Every structure is written in C-alpha cells, then in structure tokens.
Amino acid sequence: MKRLFTLMLFLSSTLISFAQTTGSFDTTIQFMSANRTLSVYVPTNYNPSTPAKLMICLHGLGDNSANYRNYLINSLSWNLHFPNTIFICPAASATNADFYYPAGHEAIIPTAVNIARQVYQIDTTEMLLQGFSLGGRAALKYGLDSPSHFKGLLLNTPAIQGVKNALNVYPDFLFNYANASQIPLFITHGETDYLYTAPIDTCVEKLILNNGLVRMYRYPGLGHVIPAYNQMNQVSNIF
C-alpha cells in the first residue's frame, strides 16, 4: 500500500510538471519499478476546450523514444498530417528489447494512454496505436488482444519474425486473429524490404481469413522505413 501511494505521488508530480507543456518534450515515469521515458508531442495550439486525438507510437528495435518522436514530428511532419493529435512515444524496457519483454511490459501502452488522459482532454473515440518494425509487431499483438482500446492500428512494416511467427507456431507470442474484425488495420511495407515480405503477406492472409478490417500497401523502391505521408494518405479513409 505504501509503495502504491509513493507511486501515485510520483505520477502526480510528473503530471503536474508537464501539465501546461506543449511542443516536443520528454518526461520520466516510474513503471515496473524502473524509470521509463515517455517522449511526447502536444500541438502548440492545444486547447482543452477541444479534446485532442491521441496516437501511441512504438519505436523499433535499437531505437529510442526521443529519436522516434523526433522522426515522426520533425522528419515526417505527422503533427501537420494528423492535426489536433497528441503523440506519445513510450520507450521499451531497453534499446534492444521488444515491448513485450520482459513479460508484462506491454502495459506501458495503456499506462501512456492513462497519463495522457490525466493531463490533457482526450477524445477517447479518436485514439490510434502505431508502431514501426518490432514496435509494429507489438502494436499488432496488443491491438488484436485488446481491440476495444483503440480506434485503429497503423502498422509500418510490422517486423513479424518469420512466417512461423505469423502462423502462431510460437506459443509465447500469438496473434489473436479471431479479433481481426473488431479493429481496422492499415499496414505499410516497402517492396525492397525483402525480409518481411513473406511474414507480412502471411499475416495479412490470416487477418483476411478472419474477416479483418485490413488494408495493406506495398511501396515500390521503399526499404525498411515509414513512407512519406503523401504515399499513405489513404490512412484517413480507413480510420
């Protein structure tokens, strides 16, 4: 009980410290008995009288939350293409760790949502879960396990670890394809990103066989990166 009270005090002080903050910034929270970074972007014209949309964004293996937030906002200008949207990029437990490792650490996703809702006015009907590479695989798994938590999944080259992973051969990392009809999915993949062609195609087939609300776009000449928004502006139609 004392530990919970201490955690609540810490979270309260953390929330207050950035309650009035807009633009790009990082904050540290206590999560699973360790410090965890949340890299945030809040529109500079944020107005609490107009509830903001929310996008939780999961980085790939070897990256970190700040670099990923800066890539989405500074390089891809997603703040312009997704107006009135707050972006929160949580860090994985380690630079070279999946969001599902150690077990239970995927709870950073709902934790980030709850913190955003405590600080800002959020339109809970307009929340997306996004992920790139191994972060995209984690977003796919979380979204299929909890389809009511988000309006949709935006998956940029979800790094499914082989066709067997897509076929649920590995019991420690299963995709709940039975829920595919309950949440829209928008998947992008570069044509020259050969490593993930067969796993993604297999995954998409499984989603479709389960009446999945899925669109997958493959981009000529594109490697293991997120496409420019003008190449994936169909995303507004599915969400």
N, C-alpha and C positions, 0 to 999 in steps of 0.2 A: 504493500500500500504506500509506504514511504517512497519507494522507487517510482511508482506511478505519479505521485504528487510532484516529485522532483522533475520528472519528465514533462509534466503539464506546465510547471513553472518555466522550464527551459523553452518549451514550444511557445508559450505565451510571450516571453521576452523576445524570441526570434521573430514572431509575427509582428509584434509592435515595432521592432527595429526596421522593418521594411514596409510597414503598413501604408505609408504615403509615397512609396517609391514607384517611379515609372522608368521606362527605358530598360537597358540591359544591366543586370546585376547578379551576383552570386550570394547565396546565404547557406549557412551550415545548420543542420538539424541533428539531433540525436535519433538514430534509427538502429535497432538491433544492437544496442549497447556500443555503438560506434558513431563517429562523426560521418555525416553524409552530405554531399553538396547538392544543392538544387540551383541550377542555372536558369535564370528567369528573364523573360522579356515581357514588359507590360506596355501597351501603347501609350505614347506620350500624351495623347488626348483622352486617356481613360477617364470616364465619368461614371461614378457609382449609380447615377440615375438611369444609366443604360447598361444592363447586365452584359458582361463580356462573354464571348465564346472562350473555350479552353481547349488547348491541344497539349497533351502529354507526349513528349518526344524522347525515344530511347536510342541512344548512340550505339555505334558498332564496336566490335572488339578492337582494343588498342587505342580507342579514343577516350575523351573525357567530356563531361557535360558542358563545360565552358566553351571548348572548341566547337562542339556540336551546335550549341546555341548560336555562336557567332557565325557558323557556316550557314545555318538556316536563315538568320536575320540579315547578316552583313553581305553574304555572298549570293544567296538565293532570293533575298528580299521577300521572304514569306510574310513578313509583317504588312507588306503592301498588298499581297495577293490574298491574304486571309485577314481582312480588316476586322477591327474590334475584337481581336483574339489575343489572349494571354498564352504565352508559350512557357512551359516548364519542362526543363530537361534534367531529370534526376541522374546522378552518377550511379554506375553499377558499383558493386561491392569492391571491385578492384579493376584496374585498367584492362586486364586480360581476363575478366570474368564475365560470364553470362548473367543476365538479370535474374535468372532462376538459380544462381549459385552464390552462396550456399542456399540450401532448401529454405524456402520461406521468404527469401529476399525480394521476390517479385511483389511483395506487399508495399514496396516503395511506390508503386503505381497508384494505388488508392490513397496512400499517405500524401502524395503530392497533390492529388485532387482535393483531399480534405483541407490541406493547408491553404490552397488557393481559395477555397470556399469560405474559410475563416477570415481571410484578409480582404478579398475582393467580392464584388457582386458578380456571380457567375450564372449564366444561363445554362442550367443543367441539361437542357434538351439539345444543347449545341456543344457537346464535348467529343473530341476525336482522340484516338490513340494512334500515334505514329511511331514508326521505327524504321531504322536503316540497318541492313546487313544482319548481324546477330541480334541487334535490337529489334529488327523487323520480325525475326523468328519469335522472339519473346512476346512482342505485341500480338502476333498471330495467336500464340498459345493462350495468352491472357484474355484476349478478346473472345475466343471461342469458348473458353471456360466461363467467362462472365459477360455474356453478350448484352445484358441489360445495363452495364456500367457506362457504355459509350454509344454515341450515335453511329459511329463507323470506325473502320480501321484503314489507315493509309500506310501501306507497306511498300517501302522502296527497297527492292532486292532483298526480300527476307532470306537470310542465309540458312536455309534448311540444309541440315548436314547429311546430304545424300538422299537417294531415292528411298532407302530403307527407313530413314527418319520420316519422310513424307508418308510412308505406308504404315507408320506406327509399329514398326518392328521392335523398336527400343522401348521397353516398358517404363523407363524412368523419364521419358519425355514424349507425351502423347498429345496429339491434336484432337480436340473434341469436335470432329467433323459433323456430328449429329446436330450441332447448334448453328451450322453454317447459314441456315435460312433466317436466322434471327438478327443478323448484323451485317450491313453492307461492307464489302471489302473492295479496295482499289489497290491493285498491285502493279508496280512498275519493274521492268528488268531490261538491262542493256543487252543488245544482241551479241556483243563481243565478250560478255561476262559468262564465258562458257561453263565455268564450274557449277553454276547454279541453274543452268537451263533445264536439265532433266529433273532435278528435285522440285523446282517451281512448277514445271508442267505437270508433274505427278500430283503435287498438292492441289493445283487448280482443278484437275480432273476429279479428285476426291471431293473438293468443295462443290463442284457442279453436280456430281452424283448424289449429293445430299441437299440438292435444291439451293445451293449457296447463292447469295446476292453478290456475285463477284464479277469484277471486270479486271482483266489483265492486259497491259500494254507492253509490247516489246519494241525497243527503240534501236533502229539501225545505227551502227557506229558508236554506240554508247557502251562504256565499260561498267565497272563496279562503282557507280556513283548515282546520285539522285539527279534526275533530269531537270532541266530548267522548267519553270512553271508553264511557260507557253507551250511546252511539249506535253504537259499533263493537265491542261486546264479543263479537261473533261471531268476532273475530280469534283467540280462544283455540281455536276449533274447527278452523280450517284449519291452525294451526301445532301 
